[in-house]
Amino acid sequence: MLESSEPLEVAPVQTQTLTVNLSGPALGADGAEADEPEAEAEAVEDEPEPLELIEQVPQQRKRTADSGSGSGPSADLFRQYLREIGRIPLLTAAEEVELARRVEAGLFAEEKLAGHTDLDLQLTLDLDKLVVMGRMAKRRLIESNLRLVVSVAKRYVGRGLTMLDLVQEGNLGLIRAVEKFDYARGYKFSTYATWWIRQAMSRALADQARTIRVPVHVVELINRVVRVQRRMLQERGYEPTAEEVAVHLELTPERVLEVLRLAQEPVSLHAPVGEEDDVALGDLIEDGDAASPVESAAFFLLREHLEAVLSTLGERERKVVQLRYGLADGRPRTLEEIGRIFGVTRERIRQIESKTLNKLRDHAFADQLRGYLD
């Protein structure tokens, strides 16, 4: 025979279950992400900044401190990168046009070689030469405009990506600009390339900068709403309503409110608050899963009443109830498991349980236990 149990450590779920059974009828049987559509980037309306040699490391460090590239090994690498690209000479307008012609010829030659396998030897050699010259021109055009990428990247510092990441994404946009540049239109390459660089950085910020990713086309819509809000605030002197913004953008007010909700950034629970920043935000937020003082006190009293009720039972009856409802260790057992412990059949355990609960229903404490169900 099992010894009597130690003081009960009753879990709320088990005590609630037992209380329900004590107040109910007598026990009978066991009862057991498609790719998001892309949005067009904002076009460039002004000329890019002058392509001066960027060697102002202290100022660069100050501007990039909040984006992770202001100090440490990354800053050293970035300064070395600035020194290296600063040694590359800039191109004249005529040189840009000549290199763009070679790039175009090289791309044409690559397509010709890829699409025709029956070319004669001399033509193949000529096309191979054009491909090599085109690749060399492409490399020269890219390297001569790397400082343009850094110049544009400085405008996007502090928006969620480090300076190194912005330059990396901008370089990809620069490569795309070299491949797409049409020198015959008469535009300066820097003006054309700035659009692609800014687009690449904007896409990267939209796709990578947020803790919770927002689709690129939604980020573009957020930017439009914010720009309209700022312009209307400057023009009218007050914060525009969602209805006013919706009319300007030809959207519904509900859509504007949804966009503004999506624009909110998550806040860390460890963020300091207060005048002295000595309290974390998480310390001030209520835990919805925690029991209230009233519930804790009621549970303590329920446990005491259950212990008092079970103390009037025989040792075997008390142990059966404790095992059946998990009052001892929080793990309810089946009739079959309890039967194996006592060396009897599950039917015999069911009979003992039913008899014991019927006895407890007539106990003086039964009415008090029913009160906990309210």
N, C-alpha and C positions, 0 to 999 in steps of 0.2 A: 504493500500500500504506500502511496506517495505521502510524504510529509506535508504538513500544513504550509501554506505559502507565506512568504514574507509580506510586509506592508505593501499594499497595492500601488502600482504605478500605472494609473488608468489613463488611457488615451481618450480624447474627446469622442472619436468616432465609435469606439467600443462602448463607452458609457452611454452614449445616445442610443445605440442599437439595443442595449440591454434595457434601458428605460422604456423604450418603445414596446419591447416584448412584454415587460412587466405590466404595462398599461393596456395591452391589447388582449385578444382572445387567447385561449389556451393553445399550446403548440400541438400540432398533429404530427404529420409525417415530416421528413427532413426539410422539405421546402427550400429546398435549397435557395526667257526674255527673248522672237522675230527681230529681227533687227528693227530698231526704231527708224522711222523715216527721218532723213537728214534735212535740216533747215539751212537756208542759204545764210552765209556769214555776212556781217555788216560791211558794206563797201567802204573803201578808204576815200576820204574827200580831200585830205591834205597831203602835202609832200612829206616824206619821212624826214627825221632829224638828220643834220649833217653827220657824215660818217667820220667823226673824229676818232682818233686813237683812244680807246677807253682804258686808261691806266690809273684812273682815280680810285684806287683800291679802298681807301678809308671811306669815301662816300658810298662806294658800292657795298661795302660791308654794312654800313648803317642802313641802307635801303633794303638789304636782303636778310637782316637779322631775324625777322619774324618768319622767314620762309626756309630756314635751315641751311643757308649757304654763306652765312656771315662769318663763321669761324670754324676752325678745325680742318681736317684733311680735305674736305670738300671745297672749302674756301681757297686752300692752297692750289688745288687742281684748277679751280676756276681762274685764279689769277695767272697761272701758267698758261691756260688757254687764251686769256686775253692778250698776254704778251706775244704768243705765237701768231695769233690772227692779226695782231697789230703790225707785224713785219711784212704782211702780204700787201703789195702795192695795189692801189685802186685802179680802176679801168676808166679810160676815156669813153665818150659816147661812141666813137668810131670803133674802138676795140670791142665794146659790148656787141655792136652790130656784127662785126666780123666773127666773133666767137659764137653768137647766136646762129649765124649762117652755117658754121661748121657743125654745131649741135644738130640743127635741122637736117643737114646732109647725112650726118651719121645715123640719125634715127631712120631716115629714108633707106639708107643702105642696109641697116639691120632688117627692116621689113622685107626688102628685096631678097636678101640672102635667106631669110626664114621662109619666104613664100615660093621660092624657085630653087629646085635642086638640079636643074639641067643647064645651068649657066656655064659658059666657056671659062677656061682657066684665067685668061687675062681680065675678063670682067669681074670674076670672083676676087682676084687679087686687088683690083681697083676698089671694089666695094669694101673689102677688108681694110684697105688703107683709109677709106672714108670713115669707117666705123671707129678705127683707132684714133683718128684725128678728132672725130666728134666727141669721143669719150674724154680726150685730153682737154678739149675746149669746154666741155661741161664741167670738168673738175676745176678748171681755171675760173670759170664764171661763178661757180659756187664759192670757192675759197675767197674770191675777191669781195664777196658780199656777206661774209660771215659776221662782220661788224654790224651790218644792218640788222641781223637777227638779234644781236645783243641790245641794240638801240631800241628795237620794238619790244623786247622782252621786259625792259625796265618799266614799261607802262603797266605790266600785268603782275608785278611783284606784290605779294601780300594777299593774293586771292585764293590761296590753297595749294599752289605748287611752288617748289623751290626754283631759284634762278636757273640752276643746272637743268632741271626738267623742262622749264620754259624754253631754254636755248635748244635743248634736244628736239622738242616738238617743232620749234621754229625752223630749225635746220631741215627737217623733213618737208616743211612747207616751202622752203627755199628750193630744195631739189625739184619739187613739183613745179614751181614757177619756172625754173630753167627749162624743164621739158615742155612747158606749155607756152613759153614766151614767143610772141609773133613780132619780130623786129620790123616787119613791113608796115605796121600800124603807126610807127613813129613815136611810141611812148618810150620814156626812160625805163630801163629795166628795174631800177629801184622802186619806182612808183608801182609798177606791175607786181613786183615780188612782195612788196609790203602787204598787199591784199592777201596773198597766199600765206604769208607768215602769220599775219594776224588771225586768219581763219584757222590755221593749224593750232595756234595757242588757245584760241577760244574753244575749239573742239576738245582739246585736252583738258582745259579747265572744267568744261561741262561734264566730261566723262570721268574724270579722275579726282577732281578737287573736293567733292562732297563726300562726307562720311556715308550718307545714304544716296546712292546713285539716282540721279534724275535724268531721264532721256534728253538727248541733245535738243530736240525740237521744243521740249518743255522749258529748258533753260533759256532758249532764244525768246520764248514767249514771256518768261519771267523778266528778262532784260528789257523787253519792250514795255511791259507794264511799269517797271520801275522808272524807266526813262520818262514815260508820260507823266507819272506821278511827280517826279522832280520838276519837270518843265511847268506843269500846271501849278505846282506850289510856288514857283518863282513868279509866274505870271499873275496869279490871283491872290497870293499871300496867305493861303490857308490850305490845309491838307485836303485834296480832292476825295470825294466819296467814291465807292466802288461803282455806283451808277454813272458818275461823270466820266470815270476812266473807261468804263464799258462802252459808252457812246462814242468816245474818241477812237477806240480800237475796234469798234464794230463787234463787240463780244457781249455776252450776257453778264449781268452783275454776279450771278452765281459762279460763272467761269473765272471772273476776275478774283473773287474771294478765294476760290480754289487755288489759283495760281499763287496768290500771296501766301496762302498756307503752305504750299510746297516750297516757297522761297525761304521759309524759316530754317535756320541751321540748328542742329541738335546741340544741347548744352550739356557739358560734363557734370556729373553729380559731384565731382571733386572741385568744381569751380568755387573759388573763395567768394564769400559775400560779407557784407557788413563794412563798417567804416575802416576797421583794421584788418580786414580780410583774414580773420582768425576763425571763421566758421565756414564749413563746406556746405554747398547747396543741398547735398544729400541728407545732411543732418536736420534740415528743416522740412523735409518732405515726409508726409505720413506714410507708414507702411500699411497698405490696405489689407495685407494678409495677417498682420499681427492681431492678437486678441486684445480687446479693450479691457480696461480694469474691471468693469462690471462682469464681463464674460469670464475673466480669470477667477474672480471671487466666486461666481456661481459654480464654476467647474470644481473649485476647491471644496465647496460645500457639498456638491453632488458626490464627489469621491468619498468624503467622510460618511455621508448617508449610506452609500453602497457598502462601505466597509462594515458599518454597523449592521446593515441588513444581512450581509453574508456571514457575519460572525455568529448568527443564530442558527446556521445550517450545520449539518454534519460535515465531517472532513471530506468524504467522497463527493457529496452534493456540491459543497463549496468549490472543490477542485474542478468538477465537471463544468460548472458555470464559468469559472475563471478561464479554463482552456477553450471553452466553446466561444466565448466572446472576447478572448484575447486580453482579459483584464490584468493578467500578470506581466506579459511581455509585449502586448500590442499586436500579437499575431493570432487571429482566430483560427481554431482547428476545426476540421470536419468531424462528423460523428465517427467515421471510420478510423481516423487518426487517434481520437480519444479512446476508442474501443481497444486499439492496440496497446495503448499505454496502460489501461486497466486490465487487459487480458480478457475482455468480454466482447460481445457482438455490438455492431453499430445500433441495432434495434434496442438493445438493453440500455445503451447510452441515451438514445432518444427518449426512452421511457423515464429514465432518471431526470433528464433535463425537463421534460414536460411536467413531471411531478413536482420538481423543485420550483419551477416558475409559478405553478399554480399555488404553491405554498407561499411564495413571496408576494403574490398578489393580495393575499389576505393579511399580510403583515401590517403592523401599525404604521411603518414608514412608507407604505405603498403610495398613500395619497401625497406625501411630500415629494416622492420621486416623480409622480405624474406632473407636479407643478413645474418641473424643469422642461417639460415639453412645450410650455406656453411661450 
